[in-house]
Amino acid sequence: MYKMLTARERVRVPPSKFGTDMDTAIKQSLQDQVESKLDPDIGVFLAVTEIMNVSEGEILPEDGAVHYTAEFKVLTYVPEVNEVVLGEVVDITAFGAFTRIGPLDALIHVSQVMDDKVSYNEKTPMLVGKKNAQKLQQGSIVRARIASVSLGKGGRSKIALTMRQPCMGALDWIDKDRRKVTKKE
C-alpha cells in the first residue's frame, strides 16, 4: 500500500551544495539519503515530496558539512497481508514466479500459481497448467493477493503471493474467463 508519511531525519548537506538554495540543498540531500531505502517498520521510501520544517544548521568537528534536522513528507510503499496487487513476472524458476509489485519483488510459489498441476518448461521458461494449459511467463501481468510479508528482518525481505483465488491470475486468464461467462449468458 502506498502511503504519505511525515518523517523527521537528521540530514547532512555537503559543502558542494553550499552555493545552492538551502531548501533545495536539504531536499536533494534528503533524497540521496532516504529514497529507495527500506525500513522494516515503514516500508520503502520512494520520494521526498515536501520539506516542512528545518532546524538551525550545525557543523560537527572534522566534518565540513552542515547537519540539519528536517521534517518532511515522503511517499512510501509497504506491502500488507491480504492486499490485492498487480505485478509483472520478472523471472520464472522451477519453484515459482518472481513478480515485481511496486518497488519490491515477491514470489508466487509454484503451488500458489493456479488450481491445476503445474509443470515447468525450462526451455522457454514458463509454468504451464497440465489440464487448463494456462501459461505464466516472464512479462505476464498478474493479479495476486499478498499471503505473507517479512521486510528486512534478518537482512532479507520475503513477500509471498497467491493466485489460487477467484479473479486472480494472469490478466489474460482472467479476461478469457470473463469472455466465457459473457458467452454463456
N, C-alpha and C positions, 0 to 999 in steps of 0.2 A: 504494500500500500504506500502510495506517495503521500508525504506529509510536509507541511511547512512548520518549522520549529524556530523558536527563538533560542539562541545559544550565546554563551559568554566564553571567550577564549583569550588567552594571552597570545599576542601576535608580535613577531619580530619583523621590523621594517629595516632592511639592509641599507647601507649608505648609498648604494647605486640608485635607490628610489628617492633620495632626499630632494632632488630637483622637481619631482612630481608633486601635484596637489596632494595634501596629506590624506584626504578621504580616499582618493584613487589609489595611493600607495598602500594604505591599510587594506583596502578591498583586494587589491592584487596579491598582497602578502597572505591574506586570509585564504584566498582561492588556492594559492600554491600550497598552503599549509594543510587545509582540511578537505578540499574537493577530491573525490574518489577514494577517500579513506573509509574504512569500515570500523564502526563501533558496535560491538556485540549487543549493546543495550538499545542503541538508537537506529542502527542500520548503516546504509551507505550515504555519505554526504555527496550530493550531486552538484549543487550550485549555491554559492553565496549570492543572495538576491538583493540584500539591503543592509547597510551599516546603520545602526540606530544610535548607539552611544559609544563614545571613545574616551577612555581615561587620559589623564595627562601622561605624556611620554616619560620614559625612564631609561637612562643609559646605565648599563651594567659594567663593572670593571672588566677590562680585557675584551670587550665586545663593542665595536664601533656602531652597532645598530641601535635603534630606538625601540623600546618594548612598550606596547600599549595593551590595555585590557579593553576588548571591544565586545559590544553586544550587537548581534546581527541576526538576520533571518536567513535560514538555509532550507533548501529543498532536499528532502531525504527519501530514501526508499527502504522500507523494511518489509520483508515477506511475512505474512501472517497465516497460521494454520487455518485451513478451510477456505482461504481466499481463492477465487477463480481467476486464473491468469491466462493471457495469450503469450505464446512464446514461439521462437524459431528453433528448430532442431539444428544444432551445430555439429554434432558428431554422433555416429551410430557405432555401438560396440555389441559384442555378443551378449552382454549383460544388461543393455538398455540404451536409452537415447539421452544424450546431454542436450539440454534445452536452455536457451538464453531467455530469461524473464527479466526485463528491465536491465539493470547493470550487473546482474548475477547469473550464474549458470546453475541449473538444477538437474537432477537425474530422474528420469522416468524408468524405473526398473522394468525389465522385460516382463515380469509378472503383472505389472500395472499398466501395460500398453493397451490391451483390449481383452474382451471376454472370448478369447479363442486361443488355441495353441499357437504359439509364435515361433517361427524359425528365423535364424539369422543367415542372411545371404552375404557372405564375406566378399564376393567379387564386386558387388555394386556399391557399397554396403547398405543394406536395408533390413528392416524387420518386416516379415510377411505373415499374415494370418493364414493358417492351414485351410480352414473351411471358407472364410469370407474373402480371402485373397487381398485384404486391405494391406497397403504398403505404407511404411513410415521410413522416410529417408532424410538425408541432410537437406535443409532448406524448407522442409514441411513446416507449415504454421499450424500450431496445435492450441486447443483449449484444454486446460488441465486444472485440477484442484491441488493446492498445496497440502500435502499429507503430514510433513514434519519439517521443522526448521532448527538448525543448530548453527548460529553465526559466530564465527571466530573463536569458539571455545576450543582450546587445545591447539590453536594455531591453524585450524582448518574450518571452513564453512561447508555445511551439508544441507541441501534442500531436496526433499523428496516430493515428487509429483505423482498423481494418479490420473489415469484417463478412463478407468473402469467404472464410469457412472454415466447416467443418461446425459445426452447432449455434450459429451466430452469426446475428445479425439482430434485427429487431423481435421482441419476445416473442410477439406474436400470430402471426407467421410460424412461429416455432419450434413453438408449440402446434399450429398447423394441420398442420405436417409430422408431428408426433408422432402426431396422430389418424389421419393417412393410413396410417402404418406399423402402428398398432394394428389398423385395419380389415383390412389385408392378412393379418395373422396369424390 
